Amino acid sequence: MTQVHCVLHAKGGVGKSLVAALLAQYLVHAGAEPLCIDADPLHATLARYAGLAVHPLPWHAGNALDARAFDTLLQWAGEATQPVVIDTSASIHLPLRHYLASARAQPRLARMRHGWVLHTVVPGGPAFLESVNGLTQLLADWPEGTRCVLWLNPYWGALAHAGQGIEALAAYRAQRQRIAALLHLPALRPQTDGRALAALLARHMTFAQALATPAFGILERQRLRQLQRALFAQLDMAMVR
């Protein structure tokens, strides 16, 4: 069954495009030819990756409320025979959820034989509890069979509230049966691994591109290779394909 991976979060800057890029690279590494769709009408970060075959969603004058663009999104996903990766933005978070629940989209979704995998980021720090508490409403908009993958991102602070990690929180436990995997974006050292990843992201390069170019030094390539292996190993364990 073709899998459609949709990356969603209501806030910007939490790592959605990073997750989408990692998913696409992992699927390529696993031998697939994923259809990558950039559904961000403002920044189109994923579309800047020359090493990935990314299709920007056509928006009418950048209007995130354009239902025709969402029609196209479902058409592309429905016609795909390879895995699909969809990167979204905060600006289309609610419009997309409302569209998918609408009478306009429901017949299209019913005809699709694909499996949906919802990926959402749980950032550390101030947005941690809000993100966990929002899981119930987020999952309510998706069919019962939708798998959910949570990406824990420590970049903005501790992944805990009042000393409790995500698995101890009531909002997480209430949705536990629908959560397929908890994946961890690593806490990186700013002067070593963090600097190498920041350079990779700033250039919108894939791991494969970076490992093949002398633009990155030997130590940087070694750190990126270790990071790639660690992240891809988690995706292997989560059976995200």
Residue frames as a rotation matrix with the C-alpha (Angstrom) as fourth column:
MET 1
0.574 0.819 0.000 0.00
0.819 -0.574 0.000 0.00
0.000 0.000 -1.000 0.00
THR 2
-0.172 -0.600 0.781 1.30
0.523 -0.727 -0.444 3.44
0.835 0.332 0.439 -0.92
GLN 3
0.076 0.109 -0.991 2.01
0.976 -0.209 0.052 5.55
-0.202 -0.972 -0.122 2.16
VAL 4
0.273 0.055 0.961 1.28
0.372 -0.927 -0.053 9.28
0.887 0.372 -0.273 2.31
HIS 5
-0.164 -0.451 -0.877 3.41
0.986 -0.073 -0.147 11.02
0.002 -0.890 0.457 4.93
CYS 6
0.367 0.372 0.853 2.02
0.378 -0.897 0.229 14.41
0.850 0.238 -0.470 5.94
VAL 7
-0.515 -0.642 -0.568 4.03
0.819 -0.174 -0.546 16.67
0.251 -0.747 0.616 8.26
LEU 8
0.254 0.752 0.608 1.83
0.334 -0.658 0.675 19.01
0.908 0.032 -0.418 10.30
HIS 9
-0.375 -0.150 -0.915 2.11
0.922 -0.159 -0.352 21.43
-0.093 -0.976 0.198 13.22
ALA 10
0.640 0.761 0.109 0.21
0.765 -0.644 0.012 24.60
0.080 0.075 -0.994 14.07
LYS 11
0.721 -0.444 -0.533 3.37
-0.052 -0.801 0.596 26.58
-0.691 -0.402 -0.600 14.87
GLY 12
0.859 -0.510 -0.044 6.18
-0.086 -0.060 -0.994 27.68
0.504 0.858 -0.096 12.61
GLY 13
0.165 -0.929 0.330 9.85
-0.760 -0.333 -0.559 27.07
0.629 -0.159 -0.761 13.30
VAL 14
0.510 0.072 0.857 9.43
-0.755 0.514 0.406 23.76
-0.411 -0.855 0.317 15.14
GLY 15
-0.517 -0.819 0.248 11.19
-0.548 0.539 0.640 21.61
-0.658 0.194 -0.727 12.51
LYS 16
0.507 0.790 0.345 8.46
-0.193 0.494 -0.848 20.51
-0.840 0.363 0.403 10.06
SER 17
0.796 -0.208 -0.568 10.57
-0.592 -0.077 -0.802 21.02
0.124 0.975 -0.184 6.94
LEU 18
-0.334 -0.920 0.207 13.52
-0.943 0.325 -0.075 19.29
0.001 -0.220 -0.975 8.60
VAL 19
-0.236 0.328 0.915 11.31
-0.314 0.865 -0.391 16.27
-0.919 -0.380 -0.101 9.30
ALA 20
0.808 0.584 -0.081 9.94
-0.232 0.189 -0.954 16.28
-0.542 0.790 0.288 5.73
ALA 21
0.415 -0.742 -0.527 13.46
-0.860 -0.131 -0.493 16.45
0.296 0.658 -0.692 4.29
LEU 22
-0.523 -0.607 0.598 14.63
-0.783 0.619 -0.056 13.61
-0.337 -0.498 -0.799 6.55
LEU 23
0.201 0.694 0.691 11.67
-0.191 0.720 -0.667 11.46
-0.961 0.002 0.277 5.55
ALA 24
0.888 0.151 -0.434 12.29
-0.434 -0.036 -0.900 12.05
-0.152 0.988 0.034 1.84
GLN 25
0.023 -0.971 -0.239 16.01
-0.957 0.047 -0.286 11.26
0.289 0.236 -0.928 2.17
TYR 26
-0.426 -0.123 0.896 15.31
-0.594 0.785 -0.175 8.13
-0.682 -0.607 -0.407 4.17
LEU 27
0.563 0.730 0.387 12.86
-0.141 0.546 -0.826 6.85
-0.814 0.411 0.410 1.55
VAL 28
0.720 -0.407 -0.562 15.36
-0.654 -0.126 -0.746 7.52
0.233 0.904 -0.357 -1.25
HIS 29
-0.325 -0.893 0.312 18.05
-0.946 0.301 -0.124 5.75
0.017 -0.335 -0.942 0.77
ALA 30
-0.246 0.332 0.911 15.66
-0.361 0.841 -0.404 2.78
-0.900 -0.428 -0.087 1.14
GLY 31
-0.850 -0.220 0.479 15.29
0.316 0.515 0.797 2.55
-0.422 0.828 -0.369 -2.64
ALA 32
0.175 0.975 0.137 12.01
0.827 -0.070 -0.558 4.40
-0.534 0.210 -0.819 -3.15
GLU 33
-0.776 -0.274 0.568 11.32
0.551 -0.734 0.398 7.34
0.307 0.622 0.721 -5.44
PRO 34
-0.289 0.735 -0.613 9.10
0.804 -0.162 -0.572 9.46
-0.520 -0.658 -0.544 -3.19
LEU 35
0.001 0.396 0.918 6.80
0.650 -0.698 0.300 12.14
0.760 0.597 -0.258 -4.52
CYS 36
-0.536 -0.255 -0.805 7.70
0.801 -0.455 -0.389 15.17
-0.267 -0.853 0.448 -2.42
ILE 37
0.166 0.686 0.709 5.12
0.710 -0.582 0.397 17.96
0.685 0.437 -0.583 -2.25
ASP 38
-0.855 -0.394 -0.337 5.88
0.518 -0.656 -0.549 21.38
-0.005 -0.644 0.765 -0.78
ALA 39
0.051 0.977 0.209 2.55
0.834 -0.157 0.529 22.76
0.550 0.147 -0.822 0.43
ASP 40
-0.079 -0.151 -0.985 3.98
0.753 -0.657 0.041 25.90
-0.653 -0.739 0.166 2.05
PRO 41
0.606 0.408 0.683 2.61
0.785 -0.448 -0.428 28.94
0.132 0.796 -0.591 0.15
LEU 42
0.982 -0.186 -0.036 5.05
-0.170 -0.948 0.270 31.38
-0.084 -0.259 -0.962 1.78
HIS 43
0.344 -0.930 0.128 8.49
-0.722 -0.175 0.669 29.86
-0.600 -0.322 -0.732 2.36
ALA 44
0.924 0.092 -0.371 8.61
-0.333 0.671 -0.662 26.64
0.188 0.736 0.651 0.31
THR 45
0.258 -0.883 0.393 11.62
-0.864 -0.030 0.502 25.38
-0.431 -0.469 -0.770 2.25
LEU 46
0.230 -0.158 0.960 11.45
0.071 0.987 0.145 21.78
-0.971 0.035 0.238 1.02
ALA 47
0.919 0.203 0.338 11.39
0.339 0.029 -0.940 22.94
-0.200 0.979 -0.042 -2.61
ARG 48
0.679 -0.724 -0.124 14.86
-0.734 -0.674 -0.085 24.46
-0.022 0.149 -0.989 -2.12
TYR 49
0.094 -0.644 0.759 16.40
-0.336 0.698 0.633 20.99
-0.937 -0.314 -0.151 -1.85
ALA 50
0.151 -0.113 -0.982 17.89
-0.987 -0.070 -0.144 20.43
-0.052 0.991 -0.122 -5.29
GLY 51
-0.816 -0.566 -0.113 18.79
-0.568 0.823 -0.019 16.89
0.104 0.049 -0.993 -4.27
LEU 52
-0.613 0.698 0.370 15.14
0.286 0.633 -0.719 15.92
-0.736 -0.335 -0.588 -3.88
ALA 53
-0.818 0.432 0.379 12.42
0.365 -0.120 0.923 15.77
0.444 0.894 -0.059 -6.53
VAL 54
-0.601 0.564 -0.566 10.05
0.494 -0.294 -0.818 18.30
-0.628 -0.771 -0.102 -4.95
HIS 55
-0.462 0.571 0.679 6.82
0.678 -0.266 0.685 19.56
0.572 0.777 -0.264 -6.51
PRO 56
-0.972 0.171 -0.164 5.62
-0.019 -0.746 -0.666 22.92
-0.236 -0.644 0.728 -5.13
LEU 57
-0.242 0.958 0.153 1.85
0.881 0.284 -0.378 22.99
-0.406 0.044 -0.913 -4.74
PRO 58
-0.698 0.005 0.716 0.33
0.475 -0.746 0.468 25.62
0.537 0.666 0.518 -7.08
TRP 59
-0.302 0.563 -0.769 -1.31
0.783 -0.314 -0.538 28.35
-0.544 -0.764 -0.346 -5.02
HIS 60
0.256 0.464 0.848 -3.53
0.808 -0.585 0.076 31.10
0.531 0.666 -0.524 -6.36
ALA 61
0.262 -0.254 0.931 -1.65
-0.174 -0.961 -0.213 34.27
0.949 -0.106 -0.296 -5.36
GLY 62
-0.733 -0.675 -0.088 -0.24
-0.077 0.210 -0.975 32.48
0.676 -0.707 -0.206 -2.30
ASN 63
-0.071 0.817 0.572 -3.71
-0.898 -0.302 0.319 32.05
0.434 -0.491 0.756 -0.85
ALA 64
-0.927 -0.364 0.092 -3.60
-0.359 0.791 -0.496 29.37
0.108 -0.493 -0.863 1.85
LEU 65
-0.323 0.891 0.319 -7.40
-0.339 0.206 -0.918 29.15
-0.884 -0.405 0.235 1.73
ASP 66
-0.200 0.188 -0.962 -7.35
-0.979 -0.065 0.191 28.08
-0.027 0.980 0.197 -1.93
ALA 67
0.316 0.416 0.853 -9.34
-0.473 0.848 -0.238 24.81
-0.823 -0.328 0.464 -1.99
ARG 68
0.915 0.005 -0.404 -8.17
-0.384 0.321 -0.866 24.19
0.125 0.947 0.295 -5.57
ALA 69
-0.061 -0.998 -0.027 -4.62
-0.848 0.067 -0.526 23.76
0.527 -0.009 -0.850 -4.30
PHE 70
-0.374 -0.010 0.927 -5.82
-0.734 0.615 -0.289 21.19
-0.567 -0.788 -0.237 -1.78
ASP 71
0.774 0.630 0.069 -7.72
-0.407 0.578 -0.707 19.43
-0.485 0.519 0.703 -4.57
THR 72
0.564 -0.652 -0.507 -4.43
-0.581 0.122 -0.805 19.20
0.586 0.748 -0.310 -6.45
LEU 73
-0.355 -0.702 0.618 -2.69
-0.933 0.227 -0.278 17.90
0.055 -0.675 -0.736 -3.34
LEU 74
0.072 0.465 0.882 -5.14
-0.485 0.790 -0.376 15.00
-0.872 -0.400 0.282 -3.05
GLN 75
0.919 0.243 -0.311 -5.00
-0.379 0.327 -0.865 14.35
-0.108 0.913 0.393 -6.79
TRP 76
0.160 -0.945 -0.285 -1.20
-0.784 0.054 -0.619 14.08
0.600 0.322 -0.732 -6.78
ALA 77
-0.495 -0.340 0.800 -1.19
-0.820 0.486 -0.301 11.91
-0.286 -0.805 -0.520 -3.67
GLY 78
0.356 0.764 0.538 -3.99
-0.487 0.643 -0.591 9.70
-0.798 -0.051 0.601 -4.99
GLU 79
0.903 -0.029 -0.429 -2.21
-0.404 0.287 -0.869 9.08
0.148 0.958 0.247 -8.31
ALA 80
0.032 -0.989 0.142 1.15
-0.991 -0.050 -0.127 8.27
0.133 -0.136 -0.982 -6.68
THR 81
0.799 0.128 -0.588 2.47
-0.147 0.989 0.016 4.73
0.583 0.074 0.809 -6.81
GLN 82
-0.253 -0.898 -0.360 5.52
0.513 0.191 -0.837 5.55
0.820 -0.397 0.412 -4.67
PRO 83
-0.045 0.223 -0.974 5.56
0.983 -0.166 -0.083 6.98
-0.180 -0.961 -0.212 -1.12
VAL 84
0.279 0.239 0.930 4.45
0.444 -0.891 0.096 10.59
0.852 0.386 -0.355 -0.78
VAL 85
-0.360 -0.389 -0.848 5.97
0.922 -0.288 -0.259 13.20
-0.143 -0.875 0.462 1.55
ILE 86
0.338 0.562 0.755 3.99
0.582 -0.755 0.301 16.40
0.740 0.338 -0.582 2.15
ASP 87
-0.671 -0.535 -0.513 5.57
0.741 -0.467 -0.482 19.39
0.018 -0.704 0.710 3.89
THR 88
0.382 0.865 0.326 3.11
0.766 -0.493 0.413 21.95
0.518 0.092 -0.851 5.22
SER 89
-0.695 -0.556 0.456 3.28
0.224 -0.770 -0.597 25.27
0.683 -0.313 0.660 7.04
ALA 90
-0.774 0.408 -0.484 1.62
0.470 -0.142 -0.871 26.90
-0.424 -0.902 -0.082 10.03
SER 91
-0.717 0.485 -0.501 -0.36
-0.567 -0.824 0.015 29.10
-0.405 0.294 0.866 7.64
ILE 92
-0.311 0.638 -0.704 -2.19
-0.709 0.337 0.619 26.14
0.633 0.692 0.348 6.08
HIS 93
-0.989 -0.147 -0.026 -2.49
-0.093 0.745 -0.661 24.03
0.117 -0.651 -0.750 9.22
LEU 94
-0.503 0.862 0.063 -6.12
-0.075 0.029 -0.997 24.86
-0.861 -0.506 0.050 10.02
PRO 95
0.039 0.550 -0.834 -7.26
-0.932 -0.282 -0.230 25.36
-0.361 0.786 0.502 6.40
LEU 96
-0.554 -0.296 -0.778 -5.92
-0.628 0.762 0.157 21.92
0.547 0.576 -0.608 5.45
ARG 97
-0.975 0.218 0.050 -7.56
0.116 0.684 -0.720 20.23
-0.191 -0.697 -0.692 8.44
HIS 98
-0.237 0.939 -0.247 -10.88
-0.371 -0.323 -0.871 21.91
-0.898 -0.115 0.425 7.66
TYR 99
-0.103 0.143 -0.984 -10.57
-0.994 0.006 0.105 20.95
0.020 0.990 0.141 3.99
LEU 100
-0.835 -0.309 -0.456 -9.87
-0.344 0.939 -0.006 17.29
0.430 0.152 -0.890 4.76
ALA 101
-0.813 0.582 0.017 -12.97
0.278 0.414 -0.867 17.16
-0.512 -0.700 -0.498 6.97
SER 102
-0.422 0.661 -0.621 -15.15
-0.659 -0.694 -0.291 18.85
-0.623 0.286 0.728 4.34
ALA 103
0.468 0.698 0.542 -17.72
0.004 0.611 -0.791 17.33
-0.884 0.373 0.283 1.98
ARG 104
0.728 -0.270 -0.630 -15.46
-0.685 -0.322 -0.653 18.43
-0.027 0.907 -0.420 -0.86
ALA 105
-0.234 -0.964 -0.129 -12.55
-0.947 0.256 -0.194 16.26
0.220 0.077 -0.972 0.26
GLN 106
-0.115 0.181 0.977 -14.27
-0.681 0.702 -0.211 13.27
-0.723 -0.689 0.043 1.86
PRO 107
0.885 0.449 0.122 -15.26
-0.228 0.646 -0.728 11.53
-0.406 0.617 0.674 -1.42
ARG 108
0.521 -0.776 -0.355 -11.70
-0.593 -0.031 -0.804 11.93
0.613 0.630 -0.477 -2.72
LEU 109
-0.345 -0.666 0.662 -10.26
-0.938 0.242 -0.246 10.48
0.003 -0.706 -0.708 0.48
ALA 110
0.305 0.571 0.762 -12.71
-0.553 0.758 -0.346 7.57
-0.776 -0.316 0.547 0.35
ARG 111
0.966 0.076 -0.246 -11.53
-0.254 0.438 -0.862 6.65
0.042 0.896 0.443 -3.16
MET 112
0.150 -0.988 -0.046 -7.87
-0.853 -0.106 -0.510 6.64
0.499 0.116 -0.859 -2.16
ARG 113
0.869 0.094 -0.486 -6.42
0.058 0.956 0.288 3.26
0.492 -0.278 0.825 -1.28
HIS 114
-0.086 -0.987 0.135 -3.35
0.005 -0.136 -0.991 4.76
0.996 -0.085 0.017 0.33
GLY 115
0.382 0.095 -0.919 -2.32
0.894 0.217 0.393 4.63
0.236 -0.972 -0.002 3.97
TRP 116
0.542 -0.140 0.829 -1.87
-0.083 -0.990 -0.113 7.96
0.836 -0.007 -0.548 5.73
VAL 117
0.108 -0.569 -0.815 0.91
0.968 0.245 -0.043 8.62
0.225 -0.785 0.578 8.21
LEU 118
0.817 0.226 0.530 0.65
0.112 -0.965 0.239 11.87
0.565 -0.136 -0.814 10.15
HIS 119
-0.111 -0.904 -0.413 3.97
0.905 0.080 -0.418 13.27
0.411 -0.420 0.809 11.40
THR 120
0.770 0.311 0.558 3.94
0.089 -0.917 0.388 16.04
0.632 -0.249 -0.734 13.97
VAL 121
-0.307 -0.952 0.025 6.74
0.275 -0.113 -0.955 17.69
0.911 -0.286 0.297 15.91
VAL 122
0.830 0.407 -0.383 6.73
0.480 -0.169 0.861 18.03
0.286 -0.898 -0.335 19.69
PRO 123
0.100 -0.845 0.525 9.19
0.064 -0.521 -0.851 20.83
0.993 0.118 0.002 20.46
GLY 124
-0.153 -0.235 -0.960 10.82
0.958 0.204 -0.203 21.20
0.243 -0.950 0.194 23.84
GLY 125
-0.956 -0.294 0.012 10.49
0.276 -0.910 -0.310 24.32
0.102 -0.292 0.951 25.93
PRO 126
-0.743 0.658 -0.119 7.41
-0.429 -0.606 -0.670 26.57
-0.513 -0.447 0.733 26.16
ALA 127
-0.138 0.729 -0.670 5.49
-0.978 0.007 0.208 24.87
0.156 0.684 0.712 23.33
PHE 128
-0.916 -0.310 -0.255 5.96
-0.287 0.950 -0.125 21.33
0.281 -0.041 -0.959 24.69
LEU 129
-0.744 0.655 0.131 2.77
0.203 0.409 -0.890 20.98
-0.636 -0.636 -0.437 26.74
GLU 130
-0.025 0.753 -0.657 0.62
-0.642 -0.516 -0.567 22.83
-0.766 0.408 0.497 24.20
SER 131
-0.369 -0.189 -0.910 1.81
-0.893 0.342 0.291 20.50
0.256 0.921 -0.295 21.44
VAL 132
-0.990 0.005 -0.143 1.08
0.044 0.961 -0.273 17.37
0.136 -0.277 -0.951 23.47
ASN 133
-0.515 0.851 -0.104 -2.34
0.092 -0.065 -0.994 18.65
-0.852 -0.521 -0.044 24.54
GLY 134
-0.108 0.466 -0.878 -3.15
-0.840 -0.515 -0.170 19.42
-0.531 0.719 0.448 20.91
LEU 135
-0.939 -0.338 -0.059 -2.80
-0.319 0.795 0.516 15.78
-0.128 0.503 -0.855 19.85
THR 136
-0.500 0.812 0.302 -6.43
0.440 0.539 -0.719 14.94
-0.746 -0.227 -0.626 20.59
GLN 137
0.403 0.679 -0.613 -7.82
-0.184 -0.596 -0.782 17.64
-0.896 0.428 -0.115 18.33
LEU 138
-0.274 -0.592 -0.758 -5.23
-0.888 -0.148 0.436 17.01
-0.371 0.792 -0.485 15.64
LEU 139
-0.977 -0.161 0.143 -5.96
-0.113 0.949 0.296 13.29
-0.183 0.273 -0.945 15.42
ALA 140
-0.255 0.961 0.110 -9.72
0.195 0.162 -0.967 13.84
-0.947 -0.225 -0.229 15.54
ASP 141
0.271 0.343 -0.899 -9.59
-0.700 -0.571 -0.429 15.27
-0.661 0.746 0.085 12.00
TRP 142
-0.476 -0.564 -0.675 -8.00
-0.871 0.408 0.274 12.13
0.120 0.718 -0.685 10.52
PRO 143
0.392 0.649 -0.652 -9.47
-0.561 0.730 0.390 8.70
0.729 0.212 0.651 9.75
GLU 144
0.828 0.039 0.560 -9.25
-0.530 0.382 0.757 6.15
-0.185 -0.923 0.336 12.54
GLY 145
0.848 -0.481 0.223 -6.65
0.507 0.858 -0.076 4.09
-0.155 0.178 0.972 10.68
THR 146
0.690 -0.616 0.382 -4.20
-0.174 -0.652 -0.738 6.97
0.703 0.442 -0.557 10.32
ARG 147
0.373 -0.674 -0.638 -0.83
0.902 0.424 0.080 6.24
0.216 -0.606 0.766 11.90
CYS 148
0.927 -0.100 0.362 0.78
-0.160 -0.977 0.139 9.05
0.340 -0.187 -0.922 13.87
VAL 149
0.223 -0.925 -0.307 4.51
0.880 0.327 -0.345 9.55
0.419 -0.193 0.887 14.36
LEU 150
0.994 0.069 -0.083 5.74
0.103 -0.845 0.525 12.06
-0.034 -0.531 -0.847 16.94
TRP 151
0.199 -0.961 0.194 9.10
0.618 -0.031 -0.786 13.73
0.761 0.276 0.588 16.48
LEU 152
0.811 0.019 -0.585 10.56
0.542 -0.399 0.739 15.02
-0.219 -0.917 -0.334 19.76
ASN 153
0.322 -0.662 0.677 12.71
0.520 -0.474 -0.710 18.09
0.791 0.581 0.192 19.14
PRO 154
0.410 -0.194 -0.891 14.92
0.897 -0.093 0.433 19.25
-0.167 -0.976 0.136 22.06
TYR 155
-0.296 -0.655 0.695 16.25
0.779 -0.587 -0.220 22.31
0.552 0.477 0.684 20.21
TRP 156
-0.043 0.379 0.924 13.94
-0.114 -0.921 0.373 24.77
0.993 -0.089 0.083 22.03
GLY 157
-0.232 -0.089 0.969 14.30
-0.933 -0.263 -0.248 23.31
0.276 -0.961 -0.022 25.52
ALA 158
-0.854 -0.153 0.498 13.40
-0.393 0.815 -0.425 20.43
-0.341 -0.558 -0.756 27.80
LEU 159
-0.475 0.691 -0.544 10.96
-0.367 0.407 0.837 17.81
0.800 0.597 0.060 26.57
ALA 160
-0.557 0.287 -0.780 9.09
0.761 0.554 -0.339 17.76
0.334 -0.782 -0.527 29.86
HIS 161
-0.075 0.576 0.814 6.40
-0.270 -0.797 0.540 19.54
0.960 -0.179 0.215 31.85
ALA 162
0.480 0.202 0.854 6.64
-0.852 -0.124 0.508 19.77
0.208 -0.972 0.113 35.64
GLY 163
-0.324 -0.771 0.549 9.29
-0.843 0.498 0.203 17.07
-0.430 -0.397 -0.811 35.50
GLN 164
0.186 0.481 0.857 7.15
0.013 0.871 -0.492 14.69
-0.982 0.103 0.156 33.44
GLY 165
-0.866 -0.479 -0.145 8.14
-0.187 0.040 0.982 13.44
-0.464 0.877 -0.124 30.00
ILE 166
-0.534 0.681 -0.501 5.66
-0.814 -0.253 0.523 12.96
0.229 0.687 0.690 27.19
GLU 167
-0.499 0.330 -0.802 4.78
-0.015 0.921 0.389 9.35
0.867 0.206 -0.455 28.04
ALA 168
-0.786 0.199 -0.585 3.60
0.617 0.201 -0.761 10.37
-0.034 -0.959 -0.281 31.51
LEU 169
-0.863 0.445 -0.239 1.20
-0.411 -0.894 -0.182 13.06
-0.294 -0.059 0.954 30.31
ALA 170
-0.251 0.872 0.420 -2.53
0.088 0.452 -0.887 12.34
-0.964 -0.186 -0.190 30.17
ALA 171
0.447 0.452 -0.772 -2.97
-0.663 -0.411 -0.625 13.82
-0.600 0.792 0.116 26.67
TYR 172
-0.400 -0.659 -0.637 -0.35
-0.903 0.402 0.151 11.45
0.157 0.635 -0.756 25.28
ARG 173
-0.900 0.043 0.434 -1.75
-0.138 0.916 -0.376 8.41
-0.414 -0.398 -0.819 27.10
ALA 174
0.033 0.999 -0.022 -5.23
-0.244 -0.014 -0.970 9.17
-0.969 0.037 0.243 25.78
GLN 175
0.670 0.182 -0.720 -3.96
-0.718 -0.090 -0.690 8.87
-0.191 0.979 0.070 22.19
ARG 176
-0.168 -0.895 0.414 -1.38
-0.690 0.406 0.599 6.15
-0.704 -0.185 -0.685 22.77
GLN 177
0.105 0.261 0.959 -3.15
0.302 0.911 -0.281 3.57
-0.948 0.319 0.017 20.61
ARG 178
0.928 0.303 0.216 -2.94
0.297 -0.254 -0.920 5.84
-0.224 0.918 -0.326 17.56
ILE 179
0.587 -0.785 -0.200 0.73
-0.779 -0.615 0.124 6.75
-0.220 0.083 -0.972 17.97
ALA 180
0.946 -0.191 -0.261 2.92
0.023 0.846 -0.533 4.45
0.322 0.498 0.805 15.93
ALA 181
0.204 -0.952 -0.228 6.29
0.891 0.277 -0.360 5.77
0.406 -0.130 0.905 17.03
LEU 182
0.938 -0.147 -0.314 8.18
0.038 -0.857 0.514 8.31
-0.345 -0.494 -0.798 19.09
LEU 183
0.442 -0.823 0.358 11.25
0.793 0.172 -0.584 9.53
0.419 0.542 0.728 17.23
HIS 184
0.646 -0.297 -0.703 13.96
0.462 -0.581 0.670 11.68
-0.608 -0.757 -0.238 18.74
LEU 185
0.705 -0.539 0.462 15.76
0.143 -0.529 -0.836 14.47
0.695 0.656 -0.296 16.95
PRO 186
0.197 -0.685 -0.701 19.13
0.918 0.380 -0.113 14.47
0.344 -0.621 0.704 18.71
ALA 187
0.962 -0.076 -0.264 20.35
0.068 -0.866 0.496 17.17
-0.266 -0.495 -0.827 21.08
LEU 188
0.566 -0.761 0.318 23.48
0.680 0.213 -0.701 18.32
0.466 0.613 0.638 19.26
ARG 189
0.137 -0.637 -0.759 26.59
0.750 -0.434 0.499 20.06
-0.647 -0.637 0.419 20.53
PRO 190
0.842 0.381 -0.382 26.57
0.100 -0.806 -0.583 23.59
-0.530 0.453 -0.717 19.04
GLN 191
0.304 -0.815 -0.493 30.25
-0.757 -0.521 0.395 23.65
-0.579 0.253 -0.775 18.15
THR 192
-0.746 -0.606 0.278 30.45
-0.342 0.706 0.620 20.22
-0.572 0.367 -0.734 16.51
ASP 193
-0.661 0.539 0.522 27.43
0.699 0.695 0.168 18.15
-0.272 0.476 -0.836 15.36
GLY 194
0.293 0.850 -0.438 25.12
0.610 -0.519 -0.599 21.16
-0.737 -0.092 -0.670 15.61
ARG 195
-0.038 -0.393 -0.919 27.36
-0.457 -0.811 0.366 23.30
-0.889 0.433 -0.148 13.45
ALA 196
-0.934 -0.328 0.141 27.59
-0.055 0.522 0.851 20.57
-0.353 0.787 -0.506 10.78
LEU 197
-0.335 0.889 0.312 23.81
0.898 0.402 -0.181 20.12
-0.286 0.219 -0.933 10.68
ALA 198
0.336 0.440 -0.832 23.24
0.239 -0.895 -0.377 23.89
-0.911 -0.072 -0.406 10.60
ALA 199
-0.491 -0.591 -0.640 25.56
-0.514 -0.397 0.761 24.16
-0.704 0.702 -0.109 7.58
LEU 200
-0.888 0.220 0.403 23.70
0.416 0.759 0.502 21.31
-0.195 0.613 -0.765 5.86
LEU 201
0.045 0.996 -0.079 20.32
0.887 -0.076 -0.455 22.95
-0.459 -0.050 -0.887 6.43
ALA 202
0.132 -0.042 -0.990 21.53
-0.074 -0.997 0.033 26.42
-0.989 0.069 -0.135 5.43
ARG 203
-0.721 -0.472 -0.507 22.63
-0.541 -0.073 0.838 25.03
-0.432 0.878 -0.203 2.06
HIS 204
0.367 0.930 0.020 19.47
-0.778 0.319 -0.541 22.92
-0.510 0.183 0.841 1.66
MET 205
-0.314 -0.573 -0.757 21.61
-0.830 0.553 -0.073 19.89
0.460 0.606 -0.649 0.92
THR 206
0.835 0.508 -0.211 20.83
-0.379 0.809 0.450 16.25
0.399 -0.296 0.868 1.49
PHE 207
0.560 -0.652 0.512 23.11
-0.362 0.364 0.859 13.98
-0.746 -0.666 -0.032 3.48
ALA 208
0.552 -0.331 0.765 24.07
0.682 0.707 -0.186 12.22
-0.480 0.624 0.616 0.26
GLN 209
0.773 -0.263 0.577 25.11
0.291 -0.662 -0.691 15.50
0.564 0.702 -0.435 -1.37
ALA 210
0.750 -0.477 0.459 27.08
-0.656 -0.626 0.421 16.65
0.087 -0.617 -0.783 1.66
LEU 211
0.550 -0.538 0.639 28.91
-0.123 0.704 0.699 13.34
-0.826 -0.463 0.321 2.03
ALA 212
0.490 -0.321 0.810 29.96
0.824 0.473 -0.312 13.51
-0.283 0.821 0.496 -1.62
THR 213
0.733 -0.179 0.656 31.33
0.267 -0.812 -0.519 17.07
0.626 0.556 -0.547 -1.66
PRO 214
-0.223 -0.892 -0.392 34.63
0.866 0.004 -0.500 18.50
0.448 -0.451 0.772 -0.36
ALA 215
-0.080 0.273 0.959 32.69
-0.137 -0.956 0.261 21.62
0.987 -0.111 0.114 0.70
PHE 216
0.858 0.281 0.430 32.33
-0.472 0.100 0.876 19.81
0.203 -0.955 0.218 4.01
GLY 217
-0.123 -0.981 0.153 35.50
-0.954 0.074 -0.291 18.83
0.274 -0.181 -0.945 5.83
ILE 218
-0.507 -0.163 -0.847 36.38
-0.141 0.984 -0.105 15.28
0.851 0.066 -0.522 6.82
LEU 219
-0.974 0.127 -0.188 35.21
0.211 0.203 -0.956 15.71
-0.083 -0.971 -0.225 10.41
GLU 220
-0.487 0.845 -0.220 31.99
-0.750 -0.534 -0.390 17.42
-0.447 -0.026 0.894 9.31
ARG 221
-0.112 0.430 -0.896 31.22
-0.787 0.512 0.345 14.58
0.607 0.743 0.281 6.91
GLN 222
-0.762 -0.209 -0.612 31.94
0.149 0.864 -0.481 12.04
0.630 -0.458 -0.628 9.64
ARG 223
-0.886 0.461 -0.051 29.54
-0.075 -0.251 -0.965 13.80
-0.457 -0.852 0.257 12.01
LEU 224
-0.226 0.833 -0.505 26.86
-0.954 -0.294 -0.057 14.05
-0.196 0.469 0.861 9.33
ARG 225
-0.354 0.050 -0.934 27.25
-0.446 0.869 0.215 10.36
0.822 0.493 -0.286 8.47
GLN 226
-0.938 -0.006 -0.347 26.81
0.291 0.532 -0.795 9.41
0.189 -0.847 -0.498 12.14
LEU 227
-0.659 0.735 -0.161 23.75
-0.435 -0.547 -0.715 11.64
-0.613 -0.401 0.680 12.40
GLN 228
-0.197 0.562 -0.804 22.25
-0.936 0.135 0.324 10.17
0.290 0.816 0.499 9.24
ARG 229
-0.610 -0.092 -0.787 22.76
-0.058 0.996 -0.072 6.62
0.790 0.001 -0.613 10.50
ALA 230
-0.958 0.233 -0.168 21.18
0.196 0.103 -0.975 7.40
-0.210 -0.967 -0.144 13.87
LEU 231
-0.429 0.840 -0.332 18.12
-0.708 -0.541 -0.454 9.05
-0.561 0.040 0.827 12.35
PHE 232
-0.175 0.344 -0.923 17.63
-0.845 0.429 0.320 6.43
0.506 0.835 0.215 9.64
ALA 233
-0.867 -0.154 -0.473 17.96
0.080 0.896 -0.437 3.66
0.491 -0.417 -0.765 12.25
GLN 234
-0.759 0.650 -0.026 15.03
-0.143 -0.205 -0.968 5.19
-0.635 -0.731 0.249 14.15
LEU 235
-0.098 0.738 -0.667 12.97
-0.959 -0.250 -0.136 5.30
-0.267 0.626 0.732 10.97
ASP 236
-0.530 -0.141 -0.836 13.84
-0.446 0.885 0.134 1.66
0.721 0.444 -0.532 10.29
MET 237
-0.976 0.141 -0.166 12.61
0.216 0.526 -0.822 0.74
-0.029 -0.838 -0.544 13.76
ALA 238
-0.466 0.842 -0.271 9.40
-0.351 -0.458 -0.817 2.71
-0.812 -0.286 0.509 13.19
MET 239
-0.476 0.216 0.853 8.90
0.699 0.682 0.217 0.96
-0.535 0.699 -0.475 9.82
VAL 240
0.278 0.501 -0.820 8.25
-0.093 -0.835 -0.542 4.29
-0.956 0.227 -0.186 8.10
ARG 241
-0.857 -0.510 0.076 8.08
0.018 0.118 0.993 3.34
-0.516 0.852 -0.092 4.40
